[in-house]
Amino acid sequence: MKKTIATILMLSFVLTGCTTLKKWFGLNKSAPDETKIETRAPLVLPPDFDDLP
């Protein structure tokens, strides 16, 4: 019992330390590229907005 728990712990440490396995499992956090973010124009109210019921 102790041997299997120790083996599982060792494997978890080895697998979390490997960057290629992290990429494969999707565990890497990737920050968005600031140069690829699109800016949008601000919202504009229609000129007759106050006249609407």
mmJSON file of the N, C-alpha and C atoms, coordinates in Angstrom:
{"data_MODEL":{"atom_site":{
"group_PDB":["ATOM","ATOM","ATOM","ATOM","ATOM","ATOM","ATOM","ATOM","ATOM","ATOM","ATOM","ATOM","ATOM","ATOM","ATOM","ATOM","ATOM","ATOM","ATOM","ATOM","ATOM","ATOM","ATOM","ATOM","ATOM","ATOM","ATOM","ATOM","ATOM","ATOM","ATOM","ATOM","ATOM","ATOM","ATOM","ATOM","ATOM","ATOM","ATOM","ATOM","ATOM","ATOM","ATOM","ATOM","ATOM","ATOM","ATOM","ATOM","ATOM","ATOM","ATOM","ATOM","ATOM","ATOM","ATOM","ATOM","ATOM","ATOM","ATOM","ATOM","ATOM","ATOM","ATOM","ATOM","ATOM","ATOM","ATOM","ATOM","ATOM","ATOM","ATOM","ATOM","ATOM","ATOM","ATOM","ATOM","ATOM","ATOM","ATOM","ATOM","ATOM","ATOM","ATOM","ATOM","ATOM","ATOM","ATOM","ATOM","ATOM","ATOM","ATOM","ATOM","ATOM","ATOM","ATOM","ATOM","ATOM","ATOM","ATOM","ATOM","ATOM","ATOM","ATOM","ATOM","ATOM","ATOM","ATOM","ATOM","ATOM","ATOM","ATOM","ATOM","ATOM","ATOM","ATOM","ATOM","ATOM","ATOM","ATOM","ATOM","ATOM","ATOM","ATOM","ATOM","ATOM","ATOM","ATOM","ATOM","ATOM","ATOM","ATOM","ATOM","ATOM","ATOM","ATOM","ATOM","ATOM","ATOM","ATOM","ATOM","ATOM","ATOM","ATOM","ATOM","ATOM","ATOM","ATOM","ATOM","ATOM","ATOM","ATOM","ATOM","ATOM","ATOM","ATOM","ATOM","ATOM","ATOM","ATOM"],
"id":[1,2,3,4,5,6,7,8,9,10,11,12,13,14,15,16,17,18,19,20,21,22,23,24,25,26,27,28,29,30,31,32,33,34,35,36,37,38,39,40,41,42,43,44,45,46,47,48,49,50,51,52,53,54,55,56,57,58,59,60,61,62,63,64,65,66,67,68,69,70,71,72,73,74,75,76,77,78,79,80,81,82,83,84,85,86,87,88,89,90,91,92,93,94,95,96,97,98,99,100,101,102,103,104,105,106,107,108,109,110,111,112,113,114,115,116,117,118,119,120,121,122,123,124,125,126,127,128,129,130,131,132,133,134,135,136,137,138,139,140,141,142,143,144,145,146,147,148,149,150,151,152,153,154,155,156,157,158,159],
"type_symbol":["N","C","C","N","C","C","N","C","C","N","C","C","N","C","C","N","C","C","N","C","C","N","C","C","N","C","C","N","C","C","N","C","C","N","C","C","N","C","C","N","C","C","N","C","C","N","C","C","N","C","C","N","C","C","N","C","C","N","C","C","N","C","C","N","C","C","N","C","C","N","C","C","N","C","C","N","C","C","N","C","C","N","C","C","N","C","C","N","C","C","N","C","C","N","C","C","N","C","C","N","C","C","N","C","C","N","C","C","N","C","C","N","C","C","N","C","C","N","C","C","N","C","C","N","C","C","N","C","C","N","C","C","N","C","C","N","C","C","N","C","C","N","C","C","N","C","C","N","C","C","N","C","C","N","C","C","N","C","C"],
"label_atom_id":["N","CA","C","N","CA","C","N","CA","C","N","CA","C","N","CA","C","N","CA","C","N","CA","C","N","CA","C","N","CA","C","N","CA","C","N","CA","C","N","CA","C","N","CA","C","N","CA","C","N","CA","C","N","CA","C","N","CA","C","N","CA","C","N","CA","C","N","CA","C","N","CA","C","N","CA","C","N","CA","C","N","CA","C","N","CA","C","N","CA","C","N","CA","C","N","CA","C","N","CA","C","N","CA","C","N","CA","C","N","CA","C","N","CA","C","N","CA","C","N","CA","C","N","CA","C","N","CA","C","N","CA","C","N","CA","C","N","CA","C","N","CA","C","N","CA","C","N","CA","C","N","CA","C","N","CA","C","N","CA","C","N","CA","C","N","CA","C","N","CA","C","N","CA","C","N","CA","C","N","CA","C","N","CA","C"],
"label_alt_id":[null,null,null,null,null,null,null,null,null,null,null,null,null,null,null,null,null,null,null,null,null,null,null,null,null,null,null,null,null,null,null,null,null,null,null,null,null,null,null,null,null,null,null,null,null,null,null,null,null,null,null,null,null,null,null,null,null,null,null,null,null,null,null,null,null,null,null,null,null,null,null,null,null,null,null,null,null,null,null,null,null,null,null,null,null,null,null,null,null,null,null,null,null,null,null,null,null,null,null,null,null,null,null,null,null,null,null,null,null,null,null,null,null,null,null,null,null,null,null,null,null,null,null,null,null,null,null,null,null,null,null,null,null,null,null,null,null,null,null,null,null,null,null,null,null,null,null,null,null,null,null,null,null,null,null,null,null,null,null],
"label_comp_id":["MET","MET","MET","LYS","LYS","LYS","LYS","LYS","LYS","THR","THR","THR","ILE","ILE","ILE","ALA","ALA","ALA","THR","THR","THR","ILE","ILE","ILE","LEU","LEU","LEU","MET","MET","MET","LEU","LEU","LEU","SER","SER","SER","PHE","PHE","PHE","VAL","VAL","VAL","LEU","LEU","LEU","THR","THR","THR","GLY","GLY","GLY","CYS","CYS","CYS","THR","THR","THR","THR","THR","THR","LEU","LEU","LEU","LYS","LYS","LYS","LYS","LYS","LYS","TRP","TRP","TRP","PHE","PHE","PHE","GLY","GLY","GLY","LEU","LEU","LEU","ASN","ASN","ASN","LYS","LYS","LYS","SER","SER","SER","ALA","ALA","ALA","PRO","PRO","PRO","ASP","ASP","ASP","GLU","GLU","GLU","THR","THR","THR","LYS","LYS","LYS","ILE","ILE","ILE","GLU","GLU","GLU","THR","THR","THR","ARG","ARG","ARG","ALA","ALA","ALA","PRO","PRO","PRO","LEU","LEU","LEU","VAL","VAL","VAL","LEU","LEU","LEU","PRO","PRO","PRO","PRO","PRO","PRO","ASP","ASP","ASP","PHE","PHE","PHE","ASP","ASP","ASP","ASP","ASP","ASP","LEU","LEU","LEU","PRO","PRO","PRO"],
"label_asym_id":["A","A","A","A","A","A","A","A","A","A","A","A","A","A","A","A","A","A","A","A","A","A","A","A","A","A","A","A","A","A","A","A","A","A","A","A","A","A","A","A","A","A","A","A","A","A","A","A","A","A","A","A","A","A","A","A","A","A","A","A","A","A","A","A","A","A","A","A","A","A","A","A","A","A","A","A","A","A","A","A","A","A","A","A","A","A","A","A","A","A","A","A","A","A","A","A","A","A","A","A","A","A","A","A","A","A","A","A","A","A","A","A","A","A","A","A","A","A","A","A","A","A","A","A","A","A","A","A","A","A","A","A","A","A","A","A","A","A","A","A","A","A","A","A","A","A","A","A","A","A","A","A","A","A","A","A","A","A","A"],
"label_entity_id":["1","1","1","1","1","1","1","1","1","1","1","1","1","1","1","1","1","1","1","1","1","1","1","1","1","1","1","1","1","1","1","1","1","1","1","1","1","1","1","1","1","1","1","1","1","1","1","1","1","1","1","1","1","1","1","1","1","1","1","1","1","1","1","1","1","1","1","1","1","1","1","1","1","1","1","1","1","1","1","1","1","1","1","1","1","1","1","1","1","1","1","1","1","1","1","1","1","1","1","1","1","1","1","1","1","1","1","1","1","1","1","1","1","1","1","1","1","1","1","1","1","1","1","1","1","1","1","1","1","1","1","1","1","1","1","1","1","1","1","1","1","1","1","1","1","1","1","1","1","1","1","1","1","1","1","1","1","1","1"],
"label_seq_id":[1,1,1,2,2,2,3,3,3,4,4,4,5,5,5,6,6,6,7,7,7,8,8,8,9,9,9,10,10,10,11,11,11,12,12,12,13,13,13,14,14,14,15,15,15,16,16,16,17,17,17,18,18,18,19,19,19,20,20,20,21,21,21,22,22,22,23,23,23,24,24,24,25,25,25,26,26,26,27,27,27,28,28,28,29,29,29,30,30,30,31,31,31,32,32,32,33,33,33,34,34,34,35,35,35,36,36,36,37,37,37,38,38,38,39,39,39,40,40,40,41,41,41,42,42,42,43,43,43,44,44,44,45,45,45,46,46,46,47,47,47,48,48,48,49,49,49,50,50,50,51,51,51,52,52,52,53,53,53],
"pdbx_PDB_ins_code":[null,null,null,null,null,null,null,null,null,null,null,null,null,null,null,null,null,null,null,null,null,null,null,null,null,null,null,null,null,null,null,null,null,null,null,null,null,null,null,null,null,null,null,null,null,null,null,null,null,null,null,null,null,null,null,null,null,null,null,null,null,null,null,null,null,null,null,null,null,null,null,null,null,null,null,null,null,null,null,null,null,null,null,null,null,null,null,null,null,null,null,null,null,null,null,null,null,null,null,null,null,null,null,null,null,null,null,null,null,null,null,null,null,null,null,null,null,null,null,null,null,null,null,null,null,null,null,null,null,null,null,null,null,null,null,null,null,null,null,null,null,null,null,null,null,null,null,null,null,null,null,null,null,null,null,null,null,null,null],
"Cartn_x":[0.825,0.0,0.867,1.868,2.749,3.568,3.895,4.702,3.913,2.634,1.821,1.589,1.391,1.213,2.491,3.631,4.912,5.146,4.771,4.934,4.047,2.825,1.908,2.426,2.936,3.499,4.715,5.586,6.778,6.39,5.437,4.998,4.337,3.578,2.933,3.975,5.019,6.072,6.827,7.097,7.826,6.985,5.704,4.846,4.562,4.427,4.163,5.416,6.565,7.801,8.179,7.61,7.967,7.121,7.771,7.032,6.328,6.899,6.226,4.937,4.941,3.709,2.681,3.151,2.221,1.528,2.289,1.69,0.69,1.048,0.204,-1.11,-1.047,-2.254,-3.001,-2.4,-3.049,-2.99,-1.939,-1.813,-1.051,-0.452,0.286,-0.687,-0.353,-1.142,-0.444,-1.172,-0.574,-1.26,-0.455,-0.977,-1.317,-2.329,-2.671,-1.579,-1.405,-0.418,-1.014,-0.358,-0.89,-0.944,-0.115,-0.104,-1.233,-1.851,-2.906,-4.308,-4.407,-5.714,-6.257,-7.49,-8.115,-8.872,-8.717,-9.475,-10.758,-11.789,-13.089,-13.46,-14.241,-14.723,-15.731,-15.799,-16.766,-18.197,-19.112,-20.51,-21.062,-21.91,-22.487,-24.002,-24.627,-26.082,-26.658,-27.79,-28.402,-28.868,-28.919,-29.281,-30.701,-31.612,-32.992,-33.26,-32.286,-32.43,-33.341,-33.273,-34.103,-35.587,-35.898,-37.282,-37.982,-37.289,-37.898,-38.808,-39.9,-40.83,-40.247],
"Cartn_y":[-1.196,0.0,1.257,1.275,2.437,2.587,1.442,1.469,2.09,1.78,2.331,3.826,4.259,5.686,6.444,5.88,6.521,6.574,5.521,5.498,6.548,6.661,7.66,9.067,9.318,10.632,10.94,9.974,10.183,10.478,9.714,9.941,11.306,11.734,13.044,14.162,14.024,15.038,15.061,13.903,13.831,14.403,14.049,14.506,15.998,16.564,17.995,18.816,18.221,18.942,18.972,18.131,18.05,19.04,19.962,21.006,20.467,19.465,18.941,18.219,17.544,16.889,17.916,19.013,20.075,20.643,20.842,21.332,20.325,19.071,18.013,17.888,18.034,17.947,19.275,20.343,21.652,22.338,22.097,22.686,24.005,24.378,25.638,26.803,27.862,29.086,29.989,30.372,31.248,32.605,33.634,34.988,35.467,36.301,36.806,37.732,37.723,38.591,39.988,40.961,42.321,42.983,42.543,43.174,42.67,41.549,40.986,41.353,42.108,42.494,43.642,43.48,44.505,45.482,46.757,47.77,48.053,48.331,48.619,50.065,50.606,51.97,51.984,53.089,53.149,53.153,52.678,52.651,54.069,54.302,55.627,55.499,56.401,56.409,57.082,56.593,57.247,58.654,59.547,60.946,61.099,60.208,60.331,59.394,59.09,58.156,58.729,60.027,60.645,60.674,60.618,60.709,59.372,58.292,56.967,56.786,56.033,55.867,55.022],
"Cartn_z":[0.0,0.0,0.0,0.882,0.955,-0.324,-0.924,-2.144,-3.303,-3.405,-4.494,-4.303,-3.068,-2.807,-3.135,-2.745,-3.047,-4.552,-5.268,-6.721,-7.381,-6.924,-7.486,-7.226,-6.027,-5.718,-6.575,-6.749,-7.582,-9.023,-9.549,-10.927,-11.088,-10.103,-10.207,-10.197,-9.388,-9.379,-10.698,-11.25,-12.519,-13.649,-13.68,-14.771,-14.705,-13.531,-13.429,-13.701,-13.555,-13.816,-15.283,-16.081,-17.496,-18.301,-18.991,-19.713,-20.951,-21.598,-22.785,-22.41,-21.279,-20.835,-20.376,-19.803,-19.418,-20.65,-21.718,-22.96,-23.506,-23.454,-24.016,-23.254,-21.917,-21.107,-21.032,-21.538,-21.512,-20.165,-19.403,-18.075,-18.084,-19.204,-19.285,-19.369,-18.681,-18.788,-19.791,-20.813,-21.808,-21.741,-21.591,-21.529,-22.938,-23.071,-24.399,-24.928,-26.225,-26.86,-26.967,-26.364,-26.313,-27.677,-28.603,-29.916,-30.807,-30.441,-31.271,-30.787,-29.706,-29.176,-30.012,-30.483,-31.314,-30.427,-30.731,-30.0,-30.771,-30.046,-30.655,-30.378,-31.285,-31.1,-29.951,-29.216,-28.115,-28.654,-27.832,-28.236,-28.297,-29.282,-29.477,-29.415,-28.645,-28.572,-29.81,-30.3,-31.455,-31.084,-32.058,-31.742,-31.181,-31.553,-31.067,-29.891,-29.12,-27.998,-26.912,-26.655,-25.62,-26.017,-27.308,-27.774,-27.756,-27.541,-27.56,-26.34,-26.493,-25.359,-24.251],
"occupancy":[1.0,1.0,1.0,1.0,1.0,1.0,1.0,1.0,1.0,1.0,1.0,1.0,1.0,1.0,1.0,1.0,1.0,1.0,1.0,1.0,1.0,1.0,1.0,1.0,1.0,1.0,1.0,1.0,1.0,1.0,1.0,1.0,1.0,1.0,1.0,1.0,1.0,1.0,1.0,1.0,1.0,1.0,1.0,1.0,1.0,1.0,1.0,1.0,1.0,1.0,1.0,1.0,1.0,1.0,1.0,1.0,1.0,1.0,1.0,1.0,1.0,1.0,1.0,1.0,1.0,1.0,1.0,1.0,1.0,1.0,1.0,1.0,1.0,1.0,1.0,1.0,1.0,1.0,1.0,1.0,1.0,1.0,1.0,1.0,1.0,1.0,1.0,1.0,1.0,1.0,1.0,1.0,1.0,1.0,1.0,1.0,1.0,1.0,1.0,1.0,1.0,1.0,1.0,1.0,1.0,1.0,1.0,1.0,1.0,1.0,1.0,1.0,1.0,1.0,1.0,1.0,1.0,1.0,1.0,1.0,1.0,1.0,1.0,1.0,1.0,1.0,1.0,1.0,1.0,1.0,1.0,1.0,1.0,1.0,1.0,1.0,1.0,1.0,1.0,1.0,1.0,1.0,1.0,1.0,1.0,1.0,1.0,1.0,1.0,1.0,1.0,1.0,1.0,1.0,1.0,1.0,1.0,1.0,1.0],
"B_iso_or_equiv":[0.0,0.0,0.0,0.0,0.0,0.0,0.0,0.0,0.0,0.0,0.0,0.0,0.0,0.0,0.0,0.0,0.0,0.0,0.0,0.0,0.0,0.0,0.0,0.0,0.0,0.0,0.0,0.0,0.0,0.0,0.0,0.0,0.0,0.0,0.0,0.0,0.0,0.0,0.0,0.0,0.0,0.0,0.0,0.0,0.0,0.0,0.0,0.0,0.0,0.0,0.0,0.0,0.0,0.0,0.0,0.0,0.0,0.0,0.0,0.0,0.0,0.0,0.0,0.0,0.0,0.0,0.0,0.0,0.0,0.0,0.0,0.0,0.0,0.0,0.0,0.0,0.0,0.0,0.0,0.0,0.0,0.0,0.0,0.0,0.0,0.0,0.0,0.0,0.0,0.0,0.0,0.0,0.0,0.0,0.0,0.0,0.0,0.0,0.0,0.0,0.0,0.0,0.0,0.0,0.0,0.0,0.0,0.0,0.0,0.0,0.0,0.0,0.0,0.0,0.0,0.0,0.0,0.0,0.0,0.0,0.0,0.0,0.0,0.0,0.0,0.0,0.0,0.0,0.0,0.0,0.0,0.0,0.0,0.0,0.0,0.0,0.0,0.0,0.0,0.0,0.0,0.0,0.0,0.0,0.0,0.0,0.0,0.0,0.0,0.0,0.0,0.0,0.0,0.0,0.0,0.0,0.0,0.0,0.0],
"pdbx_formal_charge":[null,null,null,null,null,null,null,null,null,null,null,null,null,null,null,null,null,null,null,null,null,null,null,null,null,null,null,null,null,null,null,null,null,null,null,null,null,null,null,null,null,null,null,null,null,null,null,null,null,null,null,null,null,null,null,null,null,null,null,null,null,null,null,null,null,null,null,null,null,null,null,null,null,null,null,null,null,null,null,null,null,null,null,null,null,null,null,null,null,null,null,null,null,null,null,null,null,null,null,null,null,null,null,null,null,null,null,null,null,null,null,null,null,null,null,null,null,null,null,null,null,null,null,null,null,null,null,null,null,null,null,null,null,null,null,null,null,null,null,null,null,null,null,null,null,null,null,null,null,null,null,null,null,null,null,null,null,null,null],
"auth_seq_id":[1,1,1,2,2,2,3,3,3,4,4,4,5,5,5,6,6,6,7,7,7,8,8,8,9,9,9,10,10,10,11,11,11,12,12,12,13,13,13,14,14,14,15,15,15,16,16,16,17,17,17,18,18,18,19,19,19,20,20,20,21,21,21,22,22,22,23,23,23,24,24,24,25,25,25,26,26,26,27,27,27,28,28,28,29,29,29,30,30,30,31,31,31,32,32,32,33,33,33,34,34,34,35,35,35,36,36,36,37,37,37,38,38,38,39,39,39,40,40,40,41,41,41,42,42,42,43,43,43,44,44,44,45,45,45,46,46,46,47,47,47,48,48,48,49,49,49,50,50,50,51,51,51,52,52,52,53,53,53],
"auth_comp_id":["MET","MET","MET","LYS","LYS","LYS","LYS","LYS","LYS","THR","THR","THR","ILE","ILE","ILE","ALA","ALA","ALA","THR","THR","THR","ILE","ILE","ILE","LEU","LEU","LEU","MET","MET","MET","LEU","LEU","LEU","SER","SER","SER","PHE","PHE","PHE","VAL","VAL","VAL","LEU","LEU","LEU","THR","THR","THR","GLY","GLY","GLY","CYS","CYS","CYS","THR","THR","THR","THR","THR","THR","LEU","LEU","LEU","LYS","LYS","LYS","LYS","LYS","LYS","TRP","TRP","TRP","PHE","PHE","PHE","GLY","GLY","GLY","LEU","LEU","LEU","ASN","ASN","ASN","LYS","LYS","LYS","SER","SER","SER","ALA","ALA","ALA","PRO","PRO","PRO","ASP","ASP","ASP","GLU","GLU","GLU","THR","THR","THR","LYS","LYS","LYS","ILE","ILE","ILE","GLU","GLU","GLU","THR","THR","THR","ARG","ARG","ARG","ALA","ALA","ALA","PRO","PRO","PRO","LEU","LEU","LEU","VAL","VAL","VAL","LEU","LEU","LEU","PRO","PRO","PRO","PRO","PRO","PRO","ASP","ASP","ASP","PHE","PHE","PHE","ASP","ASP","ASP","ASP","ASP","ASP","LEU","LEU","LEU","PRO","PRO","PRO"],
"auth_asym_id":["A","A","A","A","A","A","A","A","A","A","A","A","A","A","A","A","A","A","A","A","A","A","A","A","A","A","A","A","A","A","A","A","A","A","A","A","A","A","A","A","A","A","A","A","A","A","A","A","A","A","A","A","A","A","A","A","A","A","A","A","A","A","A","A","A","A","A","A","A","A","A","A","A","A","A","A","A","A","A","A","A","A","A","A","A","A","A","A","A","A","A","A","A","A","A","A","A","A","A","A","A","A","A","A","A","A","A","A","A","A","A","A","A","A","A","A","A","A","A","A","A","A","A","A","A","A","A","A","A","A","A","A","A","A","A","A","A","A","A","A","A","A","A","A","A","A","A","A","A","A","A","A","A","A","A","A","A","A","A"],
"auth_atom_id":["N","CA","C","N","CA","C","N","CA","C","N","CA","C","N","CA","C","N","CA","C","N","CA","C","N","CA","C","N","CA","C","N","CA","C","N","CA","C","N","CA","C","N","CA","C","N","CA","C","N","CA","C","N","CA","C","N","CA","C","N","CA","C","N","CA","C","N","CA","C","N","CA","C","N","CA","C","N","CA","C","N","CA","C","N","CA","C","N","CA","C","N","CA","C","N","CA","C","N","CA","C","N","CA","C","N","CA","C","N","CA","C","N","CA","C","N","CA","C","N","CA","C","N","CA","C","N","CA","C","N","CA","C","N","CA","C","N","CA","C","N","CA","C","N","CA","C","N","CA","C","N","CA","C","N","CA","C","N","CA","C","N","CA","C","N","CA","C","N","CA","C","N","CA","C","N","CA","C","N","CA","C","N","CA","C"],
"pdbx_PDB_model_num":[1,1,1,1,1,1,1,1,1,1,1,1,1,1,1,1,1,1,1,1,1,1,1,1,1,1,1,1,1,1,1,1,1,1,1,1,1,1,1,1,1,1,1,1,1,1,1,1,1,1,1,1,1,1,1,1,1,1,1,1,1,1,1,1,1,1,1,1,1,1,1,1,1,1,1,1,1,1,1,1,1,1,1,1,1,1,1,1,1,1,1,1,1,1,1,1,1,1,1,1,1,1,1,1,1,1,1,1,1,1,1,1,1,1,1,1,1,1,1,1,1,1,1,1,1,1,1,1,1,1,1,1,1,1,1,1,1,1,1,1,1,1,1,1,1,1,1,1,1,1,1,1,1,1,1,1,1,1,1]
}}}
